[in-house]
Every structure is written in C-alpha cells, then in structure tokens.
Amino acid sequence: MQTGARIGFILLFAPLLLWLGLLIVIPHIDLFLLSLRERIGVGEYRTSLANYIAFFGEPLYLVTFMRTAIMSVLATVLTLIIGFPVAFYIAKFAKGRAQSVLFLLCLVPFWVSELVRTFGWMILLRETGIFSELLQWSGLVDGPVEMLYNDAAMMVGLVYTSMLFMIVPLITTLESLDDSVIEAGYDLGGTGPSVLREIVIPHAMPGIVSGSIVVFMLSLGNYLTPTMLGGKDSLWFTEMIYAQFIVRFNWELGAAFGFMLLILSSLIVWAMLRLTGQTLEKTMG
C-alpha cells in the first residue's frame, strides 16, 4: 500500500477507532477494573471479587437480574409477533405512495423523545385516561381503572418504544424476496402457513435476528420505561444499577452490576445466533 493511500486509510478509520476506543472499549475496561475494587476504609481499596460475591449472595439481585432477562426476551418476542405482519404488508402488499405513507406512520412516533412517548402511554393508561373512560362508558366496569404501574403497562411501553427497530430490518429483508418465489410455492401446492414457514421466514431470518438483537438490547438496558410505567415495584435491573451509582454512591457494586448485565446480554445474543444458525455478518450485513 502506498504512503498516500495508507494515510488516507488511517484518516478514514480514525474517527471510528476513536469512537469505539474512547466511548466503548476504555469505559468497559474501567468498569471492569472498578468492579474488582473492594472498599476497606476511607479512601482505601483492595482488589477482590467481593462485589460479585455480593451479587450472587443476594437473592433479590439474582431474581431481578433473571426477571429483567426474561421480560426483555418476552418483549422481543411480542415485538416480533406484532411487527412481522406489519413489515410483511409494507414490503409485499403496499405499493408506491401507500408504502411510503405506511412506513412514515411507523416512523412518526420516533420523531419525539422516548420520554414524551412514555408520558403519552401514562396519559392513556391512567385512571382518568381514554381507556378507563371507554371501559366505564361501555359498562364493563363501574369505576375508574388504573392500568399503570404493572408488568402489562411496562411491556406495552417496551414493545412500543422498540417497534421501529424490528420493522425496519424486516422490511429490508422481505423486500429482497422475489414475489415469483412465493408464487412458485403456491403453484407447487403450498398453503399460506407452509409458504410462510418454508419460504418467507427462512428468507427473513437475518432481519428477524437483527431486529431481535436490537430490540432485546434496548429492552434489557431500558431505564425510563420500567421506571415510569412499571412503578416502584417493577424490579428492573437497570434501576438497581442507577440506585448503586446515584443513590448509594456505591460505584464498585454498581460497576459489577453493569458488567454482569453486559455478560448476560452477550450470552443471550450468542445463544440466539447459535439457535438460528445466523452470524453477525449475515444479520448486520
């Protein structure tokens, strides 16, 4: 490689390397080193696994840790179930301006911040909200119904705030599926479910896995939605991390919690890739 080309290559990738190094690699290394510190006095520390021992020794931490993982997987599955038919219709049935309008409708809610979107659900689900008023008007209930501060409300918020990140990769993948392949499946005696199972889903698998990884990561690391819609009893692991860092000023234990969350997300993503037979190159390509 010539000197000029080498310099150009370095300048091209320097911002990316600085971004990854300064904002991802170095902070995670520092997080891990911080998690290995044990406070033994005022301003005195020693290296140990005490913070990780405390994590595994406290049932509340473990229960919240596993609950967060399970709820994040459930939110990902629900997002996929809801988002796949929408993406399939936009990619294969909607044409021209209708396709653009439908995609824009999926995009519009994300023009405002997550805080505003979450407040919107709080307005809808509160005792004096539209849903409660409709239930009273229809005679199904006798009085105001509080739909906030429970797992169902939190799940609605998680699915809603992540939907676009599932729909976009699915649309991209499904648009590359030739309509003639689907028609050939029907010509060979296939039914709707069999064509979906044998042709559409295998072709869309990279988009499914890609969207699922993004939605899972967003749900697992979400703090705002569980706090506002789930309430004080939501038991979300990011709330515990926040409490250790901000409320209790126990940065060492908070760092251990953060690193355990990183390990958990990495393991689940790895398991997802293994189960589906996909690779990061296929899903992110």
Summary of the structure (lengths in Angstrom):
residues: 285
radius of gyration: 23.3
end to end distance: 26.7
largest distance: 79.6
contacts: 827
relative contact order: 0.12
helix: 78%
strand: 3%
